[in-house]
Amino acid sequence: MNILIFGPNGSGKGTQGAIVKDKYGIPH
């Protein structure tokens, strides 16, 4: 499964990616 998180610089894409990684155990 590929998940794409879009947004401007500083909008929290990396933070949301880390949360999804921890919650679902997928690579980030």
C-alpha positions as CSV (number, residue, x, y, z in Angstrom):
1,M,0.0,0.0,0.0
2,N,1.3,3.5,-0.9
3,I,0.1,6.5,1.1
4,L,0.8,10.0,-0.2
5,I,0.6,12.9,2.1
6,F,0.5,16.3,0.3
7,G,1.0,19.7,1.7
8,P,3.2,22.8,1.7
9,N,6.5,23.0,3.6
10,G,6.0,23.0,7.3
11,S,2.5,21.6,7.2
12,G,3.4,18.4,9.2
13,K,3.7,15.8,6.5
14,G,6.7,14.2,8.2
15,T,5.0,14.2,11.6
16,Q,1.9,12.5,10.1
17,G,4.1,10.0,8.3
18,A,5.8,9.1,11.6
19,I,2.4,8.7,13.3
20,V,1.1,6.4,10.5
21,K,4.4,4.4,10.6
22,D,4.1,3.8,14.4
23,K,0.4,3.1,14.4
24,Y,0.3,0.7,11.5
25,G,3.9,-0.6,11.5
26,I,4.7,0.4,7.9
27,P,8.0,1.8,6.5
28,H,8.4,5.5,6.4
